[in-house]
Amino acid sequence: MRVTNNMLVNNMVYNLNQNLKTLEMLQYQKATGKKFRVPSDDPIGVSKSLKFNTDISKLKQYERNAKDAMSWMTDTEAALGEIGAVLHRANELTIDAANGTKKSPEDLQKIKEEIDQLKEHLIQIGNTTYAGRHIFSGYKTDKPLLKVKEDGEVIYNDEIKFNEVFEYNVGVSERIKVNTLGVKVFGKKDETGNGIYEGDVSTSDKPYLIEVFEQLSTALNDGEVDDIQKAIGNVQKSHEQVLSVRAEVGAKMNRLELTQNKLEKQVLSVKELLSYNEDVDLAEISMQISTAQNVYVSSLMTGAKIIQPTLVEFLR
């Protein structure tokens, strides 16, 4: 095959363009710090980056879920702490009223008034909200746990189902129950008149914890020392139940804190893989640019020699 001067020139121009394209790509990589800008630059690398970015998005969503769940349980723990403080104060007042040092009706009436205020505070705590959602109401977070009827009777909201607990997804196969059902804290009466703290409630069920305070208030109003002494045991048992629920919430918070730490490490790990996959080594890319520049300059010098002869010299 005859090699013409035109073929030499075309090949030289093509190779010059290829060398220039390589130099331009390396300069882009150094300027942006990325190995590729379009999928055709590195289809496998782009595919890996897409997967890593998807993984990071999922992990960050899990992180957001975990933070929201932690905030929810923090508010729950604070509410349980308030209930515990109310019961502790009620226990002090009840013991004080039952020990015989306060016999006058006026003294008992003052204690009764404080007990009534503590009961009202319990109702407020029972309807505590987090970000506009009631924390003790199961799935029905838009509904308050306790309702006060026109006659002053305190009842459970009949729109709530106490066997419904919602969960947060905080991992690929990890879910955590975040809300505490109100019946586990406020309870209901069984057939013997004692408090139970599980199962659903009906419209006829009253919050046992509220009833304990109402019975105590009645005993103080009537001056019945035996009933006041009986109320001490009811208050203390209710306090023990609240402490038990609070310990359960604390255990969940500890577990969730470990999950948050794990998610943070996973995000950092995937980001490192993503960086390794698509970020350039600046020292290495600088050397490649230097090499590419030398190649391009050399190809220009070689090309100048190829196209140097004139037509007259070629015919001669």
Steps between C-alpha positions, in 0.01 A plus 500: 500500500630838401533746790422850376595829654131571558472183710796605712348842560158355591653251742712770654199730552296212648775408745554864593131528581511182708799628697330835549180325611699299756667817627163678525347208693790494746479877550124465568566227756755716677269804499194311631672231703278237335599211276200526269230745395279287273420125521696428183821608674482200737175299485602264782620783723181699440291193584685459828458868584126479439478206739711674765290818475183292535644330807593835653147634440349197672737523795431872543127428500558239769697764692210746474260231617725416794530867601122546480447183704755617758328838531164324541633273775683788668167681536339177618771449762458860615122452532551181699746685722234764568244231585754343735555836669123547541466155657798562726339821624164326542668226702659758731169679552311176559749374758491840669119488515492143631758527775265677740679834521238674290164431656316822435264513200673817386836323472348208311315743273826671406652164411187412302531820298858419409404141411227637270752726330738208458218302337439785254869503422490126431224559244714760326801267496285218362415725203862604439590553135820477297500711182122519523456124552373349824766266635277264701220450245631213284434547128243770569763764561254775409275400791564579870531205735263632769169681476321696770121471484267786585443357846877495561543126457831406338482218243712348225441633150280233337658572158832347609603138449757401760626195312647714223865598532682667215861433412789688342715338235859569609684241291474253214332247728482696824183656636433649841172568680507861612170587663390397845132408529313704758345194661850384603533815708147588611363145512143381556320311774456124498212311660660527845550876476878479449685666216602312186717648229446310176234425244246728337253719687128550456286807550415374851866488609640790699869577529602319817763758591243780487260291708770449765525877539122541506464239773779666697330837461171355626673338798666830591172684465325250728792474740506120470846406629464133402421595140790745499736227618363266234569769239870497594537148360312590181717806440819303560395217268414755231840659548671163459313445174609840368861425594475167316370668184765771531771233522361338185511831313855559626608160367354583159682834502831328577442257215406785267813692595710198400308483173567869432874450558496200268319697227749787526789257451324332207445836328868588541603157370285526186618857440859375513418233241329763284802728526737215411283416200466846345755738653836545330843489663627855440866398512442220252283712269766774496758246380260372233436855378873563476542179299203584278641848433835353398326253271292775340800730448700211354216413263486861385874498427469169316205629303688808396763278341236291324329795331822693440573390134334711233320359198794591272740311724264203507477491116876537466 
